[in-house]
Amino acid sequence: MAKRMVLMLAVTAAIVAGLGFVKFKQIQVAIAQGAAFQPPPDSVTTIVAAEETWPATLAAIGTMAAVHGVTVSADLPGTVDRIAFESGREVRQGDVLAQLDTRQERAQLAAVEAQRELARLNFQRMQGLLKERVISQSEFDRATAEQRETEARVGEIRAAIERKTIRAPFSGLLGIRQVNLGQYLAGGDPLVTLQSLNPIYVNFGVPQQDAAQIRIGRDVRVTPPAGSDGAAPAAHVVGRVTAIDSVVDEKTRNVQVQATLANPGGRLRAGMFVQTEVALGAGRPVISLPASAISYAPFGDSVFVVTELKDPAGKPYRGVRQQFVKVGGSRGDQIAIVSGVKPGDEVVTSGVFKLRNGAAIQINNTVRPANDPAPKPQEG
């Protein structure tokens, strides 16, 4: 019985050892195959880097502002007797916009004019009597003062009547009417907005470190939002820097800059959001690449440059080398590379997210990413 037990144990141990040996060999083979396995090349698109000259510009967000812009209001209290304008129309300086009720002032003017005439006649009589030494100098002075007083009162009432005739202080474009016929207005109540839009200002801020590059007279290109005025999306207007603020905003650390530009037809309106570019002088040489070629990361921006590499066995293959770059400005679909890429380098433009340093690639440039310096939205 003991011999039979020993024999069974020996046979079982032999079987287990044989199975373990076979599995060990299988694992060795799998490890060897894994070490020798090369993933298939990734399909990418590429572009050959070329040097371009980009204009030196400084971009900023601007806001349009009228050269003259006011809310026309009532100077004196009164009831609206006549409205002489329509909303949204252009007016010229001095045009009557509204007339307040002046019946009381005109009645007062008639009474004071009668008193003025009486004071004038009295003054003339006093002059004759003074020459004949019938009256004293003090009586003549009193008559003179009465005449001047009545003249002043006539001027005062006429000024009040004129102040109740509300006129356009300058030529421009009216807004929407805010009063109605017969409405009582207190002093300072608004009637309508008035904006002078040609020429027009654009105000924008530049960082304090760039403020030294801004000069009076530099060209400024202003681009309104696409389709905001029915014009082509890329339409722009060129003006010139006319003023630079003397202080730096302590909240934003920006310096406010003002440019003036022509605005025929009133395409640009006060308060409109626009994009501005200030020309800073001569252009600079850069390498322009599609934005999709840049791999952004906290430790630095990089691109993948196509190069010839060798695998562990010494066999050559076409792969990529990760290259850190310094990124400049942008223009449409393009990014300016200041350093890190040389003209003639072949750079991967799509499929960057799946690459790693030394990865094998297969180039397929049938469909390339957009690389337009001035792209336009396509119609749907």
C-alpha positions in Angstrom: 0.0 0.0 0.0 2.8 2.4 0.8 4.6 1.6 -2.4 1.5 2.3 -4.4 1.1 5.7 -2.7 4.7 6.6 -3.4 4.4 5.6 -7.0 1.3 7.8 -7.4 3.0 10.7 -5.9 6.0 10.3 -8.1 3.8 10.1 -11.2 1.8 13.2 -10.1 5.0 15.2 -9.5 6.4 14.2 -12.9 3.2 15.4 -14.6 3.1 18.7 -12.7 6.8 19.2 -13.5 6.2 18.5 -17.2 3.3 20.9 -17.3 5.3 23.6 -15.5 8.2 23.2 -17.9 5.9 23.5 -20.9 4.2 26.7 -19.5 7.6 28.1 -18.7 8.7 27.7 -22.3 5.5 29.3 -23.5 6.0 32.3 -21.3 9.6 32.6 -22.6 8.4 32.6 -26.1 5.7 35.2 -25.4 8.3 37.5 -23.7 10.6 37.1 -26.7 7.8 37.9 -29.1 6.7 40.9 -27.0 10.2 42.3 -26.9 10.5 41.9 -30.7 7.1 43.3 -31.4 7.0 46.6 -33.3 3.6 48.5 -33.4 2.4 49.4 -36.9 3.4 52.9 -38.1 1.0 55.8 -37.3 -0.5 57.5 -40.3 0.2 61.3 -40.2 0.3 64.4 -42.4 3.4 66.6 -42.7 4.6 69.9 -44.0 8.0 71.1 -44.9 8.9 74.1 -42.7 9.6 77.4 -44.6 10.7 80.8 -43.4 8.2 83.7 -43.8 8.3 87.3 -42.9 5.4 88.3 -40.6 4.5 91.9 -40.0 5.3 93.0 -36.4 1.9 93.7 -34.9 0.3 93.9 -31.5 -3.3 92.6 -31.3 -5.9 93.8 -28.8 -9.6 93.9 -28.2 -11.1 97.4 -28.8 -14.3 99.3 -28.3 -15.6 101.9 -30.7 -16.4 105.4 -29.3 -17.9 108.4 -30.9 -15.8 111.5 -31.3 -18.8 113.5 -30.0 -21.5 111.6 -28.2 -24.1 113.1 -25.9 -27.6 112.5 -24.6 -29.5 115.6 -25.6 -31.6 116.7 -22.6 -33.9 119.5 -21.5 -32.0 122.5 -20.1 -35.1 124.0 -18.3 -38.3 122.3 -17.1 -41.3 122.5 -19.4 -43.9 120.7 -21.4 -43.0 119.4 -24.9 -44.9 121.5 -27.4 -43.2 120.3 -30.6 -40.9 117.4 -31.7 -39.0 118.2 -34.8 -37.0 115.0 -35.4 -37.4 111.3 -36.2 -35.5 108.5 -34.5 -32.4 107.3 -36.3 -32.1 110.3 -38.6 -29.0 112.4 -39.3 -29.1 116.0 -38.2 -26.8 119.0 -38.6 -25.5 121.3 -35.9 -28.1 123.8 -34.9 -31.1 121.9 -36.1 -34.2 122.2 -33.8 -35.0 118.9 -32.1 -37.8 119.9 -29.8 -39.6 123.0 -28.5 -40.9 123.4 -25.0 -44.0 125.5 -24.2 -42.9 129.1 -23.9 -46.3 130.9 -23.7 -45.6 132.2 -20.2 -42.1 133.4 -21.1 -43.4 135.2 -24.2 -46.1 137.0 -22.2 -43.4 138.0 -19.7 -41.2 139.2 -22.6 -44.0 141.4 -23.9 -44.5 143.0 -20.5 -40.8 143.6 -20.0 -40.3 145.0 -23.5 -43.0 147.6 -22.7 -41.2 148.5 -19.5 -38.0 148.8 -21.5 -39.6 151.2 -23.9 -40.9 153.3 -21.1 -37.4 153.3 -19.4 -35.8 154.3 -22.8 -38.2 157.3 -23.2 -37.6 158.3 -19.6 -33.8 158.1 -20.1 -34.0 160.3 -23.2 -36.1 162.9 -21.2 -33.6 162.8 -18.3 -30.8 163.4 -20.8 -32.4 166.7 -21.9 -33.3 167.8 -18.4 -29.7 167.1 -17.2 -28.3 169.3 -20.0 -30.6 172.1 -18.8 -29.6 171.4 -15.2 -33.2 170.8 -14.2 -32.4 167.4 -12.5 -29.5 166.3 -10.4 -26.9 163.8 -11.6 -28.2 161.1 -9.2 -31.7 161.3 -10.8 -30.2 160.8 -14.2 -28.1 157.9 -12.9 -31.2 156.3 -11.5 -32.9 156.6 -14.9 -29.9 155.1 -16.6 -29.9 152.1 -14.2 -33.6 151.5 -14.8 -33.0 151.4 -18.6 -30.1 149.0 -18.3 -32.1 146.8 -15.9 -35.0 146.5 -18.3 -32.6 145.7 -21.1 -31.1 142.9 -19.0 -34.5 141.5 -18.1 -35.4 141.4 -21.8 -32.2 139.5 -22.5 -32.9 137.1 -19.6 -36.3 136.2 -20.8 -35.2 135.8 -24.4 -32.4 133.5 -23.2 -35.0 131.4 -21.3 -37.1 131.1 -24.5 -34.0 130.1 -26.5 -33.0 127.5 -23.9 -36.5 125.9 -24.3 -35.7 125.5 -28.0 -33.6 122.3 -27.9 -31.1 122.1 -30.8 -28.5 119.6 -32.0 -25.1 120.7 -30.5 -23.2 119.1 -33.4 -23.9 117.1 -36.6 -24.4 113.4 -36.1 -26.8 110.5 -36.0 -29.8 110.5 -33.6 -30.8 107.5 -31.6 -34.3 106.5 -30.5 -36.7 109.2 -29.2 -37.3 109.1 -25.5 -40.0 111.7 -25.1 -43.6 112.2 -26.3 -45.6 115.3 -27.3 -47.1 116.9 -24.2 -44.8 115.2 -21.8 -43.5 117.3 -18.9 -39.7 117.4 -18.7 -37.7 118.4 -15.7 -34.3 119.9 -16.1 -31.8 117.3 -17.4 -34.4 114.8 -18.6 -33.2 113.0 -21.7 -34.7 113.4 -25.2 -32.5 111.4 -27.5 -28.9 110.3 -28.0 -26.7 112.0 -30.6 -23.5 110.5 -31.9 -21.0 111.9 -34.3 -19.6 108.7 -36.1 -17.4 110.0 -38.9 -14.6 110.1 -37.9 -14.8 107.7 -35.0 -12.5 106.5 -32.1 -11.4 103.1 -31.2 -10.1 102.6 -27.6 -8.1 99.5 -26.6 -5.6 98.5 -23.9 -2.1 97.2 -24.4 0.1 95.5 -21.7 2.4 97.9 -19.9 5.5 95.9 -21.2 4.4 96.6 -24.8 3.3 100.3 -24.3 6.8 101.6 -25.2 6.3 100.2 -28.7 3.2 102.3 -29.4 3.8 105.7 -31.0 1.5 108.5 -32.1 0.8 108.1 -35.8 1.2 104.3 -36.0 -1.3 102.5 -38.2 -4.1 100.5 -36.6 -6.2 98.0 -38.4 -9.7 97.6 -37.1 -11.7 94.5 -37.9 -15.4 94.3 -36.8 -17.0 91.0 -35.9 -17.9 88.8 -38.9 -21.3 89.8 -40.3 -22.0 92.4 -37.7 -22.8 95.0 -40.3 -23.6 92.8 -43.3 -20.1 93.3 -44.8 -17.6 90.5 -45.6 -16.1 88.9 -42.5 -12.6 90.0 -43.3 -13.5 93.7 -43.9 -11.3 96.0 -42.0 -10.6 99.8 -41.6 -7.3 101.4 -41.1 -6.7 104.3 -38.8 -3.9 105.9 -36.8 -3.0 106.2 -33.1 -3.9 109.7 -31.9 -3.6 109.5 -28.1 -1.9 107.4 -25.4 -3.0 107.5 -21.8 -0.6 109.0 -19.3 -1.3 106.4 -16.6 -1.3 102.6 -16.3 -4.5 101.1 -15.0 -3.5 99.6 -11.7 -6.2 96.9 -12.0 -5.3 95.5 -15.4 -1.8 96.9 -15.8 -2.8 98.1 -19.3 -2.3 101.4 -21.0 -5.3 102.8 -22.8 -4.6 103.8 -26.5 -7.0 105.7 -28.7 -6.9 105.6 -32.5 -9.0 107.7 -35.0 -10.3 106.3 -38.3 -12.7 107.3 -41.0 -16.2 105.8 -40.9 -18.1 106.8 -44.1 -21.6 105.4 -44.0 -21.5 104.8 -40.3 -20.6 101.1 -40.5 -18.9 101.2 -37.1 -21.1 102.3 -34.2 -20.1 103.5 -30.7 -19.8 100.6 -28.2 -19.1 98.0 -30.9 -16.6 95.3 -30.1 -13.7 95.1 -32.6 -10.3 93.5 -33.1 -7.4 95.8 -33.5 -3.8 95.3 -34.7 -1.2 98.0 -34.3 1.7 97.9 -36.7 5.0 98.1 -34.8 7.4 98.4 -37.6 9.4 96.1 -39.9 8.4 92.4 -40.1 10.2 89.5 -38.5 11.3 86.2 -40.0 9.4 83.2 -38.5 8.6 79.6 -39.3 4.8 79.3 -39.8 3.1 76.0 -39.1 -0.5 74.9 -38.9 -1.9 75.2 -35.4 -2.6 71.5 -35.3 1.2 70.8 -35.5 1.8 72.2 -32.0 1.6 69.9 -29.0 0.9 72.1 -25.9 2.0 70.9 -22.5 2.8 72.4 -19.1 6.5 71.6 -19.4 6.7 73.3 -22.9 5.3 73.4 -26.4 6.7 71.0 -28.9 6.4 69.6 -32.5 7.4 66.2 -34.0 10.1 66.4 -36.7 10.3 63.5 -39.2 13.7 61.9 -39.2 15.5 58.6 -40.0 15.9 56.4 -36.9 17.1 52.8 -36.1 15.4 50.1 -34.0 17.3 48.1 -31.4 18.4 45.6 -34.0 20.0 48.5 -36.1 17.4 48.4 -38.8 16.6 51.9 -40.1 13.0 53.2 -40.2 11.2 56.5 -40.6 10.1 58.0 -37.3 9.7 61.2 -35.4 11.8 63.2 -33.0 10.0 65.4 -30.4 11.4 69.0 -30.6 10.6 71.8 -28.1 9.8 75.1 -29.8 9.2 78.7 -28.8 5.8 79.9 -30.1 5.2 83.5 -31.3 2.0 85.0 -32.5 -0.8 83.5 -34.5 -2.4 84.4 -37.9 -5.5 82.6 -39.0 -4.8 78.9 -39.0 -1.0 79.5 -38.6 1.3 79.7 -35.6 4.6 81.5 -35.7 7.6 79.4 -34.5 10.4 81.7 -33.3 13.0 79.0 -32.5 13.3 75.2 -32.4 12.5 74.4 -36.1 14.7 75.1 -39.1 13.6 75.8 -42.7 13.5 72.4 -44.5 12.5 70.4 -41.5 9.5 68.1 -42.2 7.0 68.6 -39.3 4.0 66.4 -38.5 0.8 68.5 -38.8 -1.9 66.0 -37.8 -2.0 62.9 -35.6 0.3 64.6 -33.1 -1.7 63.4 -30.1 -0.9 59.7 -30.7 2.8 60.1 -31.3 5.7 59.7 -28.9 9.4 60.3 -29.3 10.9 57.7 -31.6 7.5 56.5 -33.0 7.4 55.0 -36.5 5.1 56.9 -38.9 3.6 56.5 -42.3 3.0 59.8 -44.2 -0.3 60.3 -46.0 -0.8 63.9 -47.2 -4.0 63.2 -49.2 -6.0 65.4 -46.7 -4.1 68.1 -44.9 -5.3 70.4 -42.0 -6.2 74.0 -42.7 -3.2 76.4 -43.1 -4.8 79.7 -44.2 -3.5 82.9 -42.8 -6.9 84.6 -43.4 -9.6 82.0 -43.1 -13.2 82.8 -43.8 -16.2 80.9 -42.4 -17.8 78.7 -45.0 -21.5 79.2 -45.8 -23.7 76.5 -44.5 
